[in-house]
Amino acid sequence: MIRELEKARRFKNQIRGGEPRLGVQIGLADPAVVEILGRAGFDWLLVDTEHAASNTLTVQAMLQAGGQTEALVLARVLRLDVDEIRRFLDIGSPGIVCPFINSGEDARKLVSACRYPPQGSRGYGPRRAGIFGFDATEYFQTANDAILCIPIIESKEAIEKIEEIVATDGIDMVMVGPVDLSISLGVFMQYDHSKYVAAVEKVSQACRKHGKAMGTGCYSLEHARRCAAAGDRLLLIGGDDSFMAAEARRVLEAVRPK
């Protein structure tokens, strides 16, 4: 049994069963952060290589750190790049979260990059993922079913093509990227604007229609509560750097003489 693939299967089943999974985005390039947040009880941790300093080696270290906890650790790639996706899978990420998936064609390319033939086009070479050869055969036989493929919906074009994205076989769930989506719609961080609300509802309707889980990056705790109450199941409810900044400000305000 490859533990991280078992975590991914359990995660899928929990999502399908309607359980919200609470996650944090990791921007700091230190695997200790993964250990801390995993021990804190978060269900999943998203290692950001799109907007942060993490590279292949730091992602591998974070995946190893996540193996010491019950949290599912996933890599967020820089872009829809087949070679980069293969590398992160081969070093052990049990799934891929990919930004700016804007069409059904993009979604199919993402799925294909994450699956071995005949379901996809992923090349063979699961180094750490196959436990350095000790469990490579088991990995090959089970990876296609376990690996998570999660596109981020963050553009006007993606909203226009949301039906074909969500309907793509092999897409397990989708996530809304609120900031970039609001920019694309011309309503920067105006999350109550009718354009933004309508776009998110369109994603939600497509998910319900095709039986896929809805997820989102949450821009506040209140937003996270509303999303959970609405039935969204894949929730990214903060970031390591923002948690640190908020706690630092709280402590300073509590102790500094007025």
N, C-alpha and C positions, 0 to 999 in steps of 0.2 A: 504494500500500500504506500503510495506516494502522498505524504501528508498534505502538501499544499493543493494537490488536485482534489483530495477528499474535502478540504475546506471549501474549495470552489464549488463542488457538487452540493455540499450542505448549504452554502450561500444561495445557490440557485433555487434549491428546494424551499428555503425559508422565504425568499422573495416570492416564489410562486404560491406559497401558502399564505401570502398577505402580510408577512411580518416586515415592518420597516427596519432597514439596516442603516445604522448611523455611522457616518464616516468623517474623517479629517483629511485634508490635503496637506502633504508634507512638502514644505519648501526649503527647510534647512537641511544642509547636506551632511547630516550626522545620524548614523544608525541608532544611536541612543534615543533619539526622538521616537523612533518606531517602537522601541522597547517600552518607553514610558507610556505612550498613548495606547499601545496594545494592552499593557498591564492595567491601564485605567479602565478598560472595558469597551473601547470602541469596536464595532463589528468589522470595519474595514478601513484601510489606510491607503491613500492614493499618493504615490510618489511622483511628484511633478518634475518632468524634464523639459516642459515647454517654456515655463516662465522662471525657472530656478536653476541653481548651479549644479544639480546632480548630473552625473554622467554614468556610463555603463558600470564602472567599478563601484560607485557609491550606491547605485540601484541594487547591485548584487549584494552589497553589504547590508542594505536595508531589508532585502528579501530574507537574508540569513537571520537578521535580528527578529524579523516577524515570525520566523519559525519557532522562536522561543515563547510566543504568545498564541492566543486563540484568534487573533485578528487576521483577516484576509488582506494581504498586501498586493496591490496592483500597480503596474507602471502606466503612467500617462505619457504617451510618446509626444515628440515634438510636432509631428505631422503624419499624414497618411503616407508612410514610407515603408514599403515591404521589407527592406533590408533591416531597418531599425526595429520593426515589429518582430522579425525573426530573432534578432539578437536578444531582445528583452525576454522573449519566450524561452529561448535556449538557456538563459542564465537563471530561469526559474519563475518568472512572473506567471501566475496561473490565469492571467487574462490581460487584456489590453483596453485601456480607455483612450479613445482617439478624438482629438479636436477637429472641428470644422468638417464634419461629414455632411455634405451638402446635397447629396442625391442618392438614388438607389444604386447607381453605378459605384459611387464611393463606398456605400455600405457593403456591396457585394465584394469589392476589392478588399475591404477590411476583413470580412469573414474568410475569404480565400487565403489571405495572408496568415490567418490564425489556425488554419486547418491543414492537416496532411491530406494528400491525395487518397481517395478520389473526391473527397468533399472540398478540397482546396488545393493550394499550390505551395504550401510551406515546405521548404527544404529540410532535409533531415540533419540533425546535429545537436541533439539536446544535451549539452554538456552538463551544467549543474542541474538542469531540469530533470535529467535522467539519472541523477545522483552519480555523475561522473562514470557512467557505464554500469554501475551496479544494478540499476533498475531501468535501463534504457528501453528494453523491450516492453516492459509494463507501461512505461510512459507513452511509447508510441501507440500502444493498443488502447489507451484510455484518454489520451489528451484531447482528441477531437470532441468527445462528449463533455469534457469537464471545462475546457478553456472558456473564459468569459469574453464576449465581444461587445463593447459598450461604446457607441458613438456619442459624441457631444453635439447637441443641436444649438448652434449659436450664430445663425445668420438668417437673413430674410429668405435667401435661396433655399435653405434647409426647411424652413416653414412651408414654403411653396411645394416642396417635394417630400413632405413629411410622411405621406401615405406610403410611398414606395420605399422610403428608408425603413420605417417601422415594420413593414410587411416582409422585408428581406429575411429569408430563412437563415438562421444562424445568429441573428441579432437577438441577444437575450433581453436587453432592456436599453433604454435611452436616457440620457441626461441632458437637461437644459443648462446651458451656460449663460446665466442671467446678464452679466455685464456686457459681453460681446454681442449677445442677442439684442440688448437694448440699444447698443451703438448702431448695429446694422439697421434697426428699425427707425433710427433717428430720434430716439427718446432716451438718451444716456442716463441710466440708473433711475429712470422714472418708472418704477415697477407697478405703479397704480395706473399708468397711462393706458387708455383703451387699446392702443395698438399692441402694447406688450401683453396685456391681459388676454386679448384675443389670440395672440400667437401661442401663448402657453396653453390655452384651452384647446387649440387645434392639435397640439402635441398630445395632450391628455386624451382627446377623443380618438386619435389614431391608435394610441396604446390600448385603450379599452376595446376598440374594434378588432384589433389583431392579437389580443391577449398577451401583450408585452407589458413589462413593468415600466412605470414612469419614475424618473428620478430628476433631481435638480440640485444645483448648488444653492445653498440657502444664504441669503444676505443678512439675516438676523435670526435671533432665537425665536422671535414671534413668527417669522416666516417659516421656520422649520416646524414649529407646532402646527401652523395652518396646513402645511404640506402633508404632514403625517395624518392630520385629521381628514384631509381630502382623499387619503388613500395612496399617496405617493410612497413608494417603498425604498427607493435608493436615494438616501439623503446625505449630502455632503454639508455638514453643519458648522464648518469652521476650518481654520488653518493653524498650523503650529506657531507660525510667527505672529498671527493676530491674537492667539491665545496668550502668548508670552507678553505681547505689548499691553493687552487689556489687564492682565494680572499685575504687571509692573506699575501701570497707572493707578490701579486700585490700591495697591499697597502704599505707594507714595502719598496718595490723597488721604489715606487713613492715618498715616504716621506723621507726615510733615506738619509742623505747627502752623495753625491758621493765622 
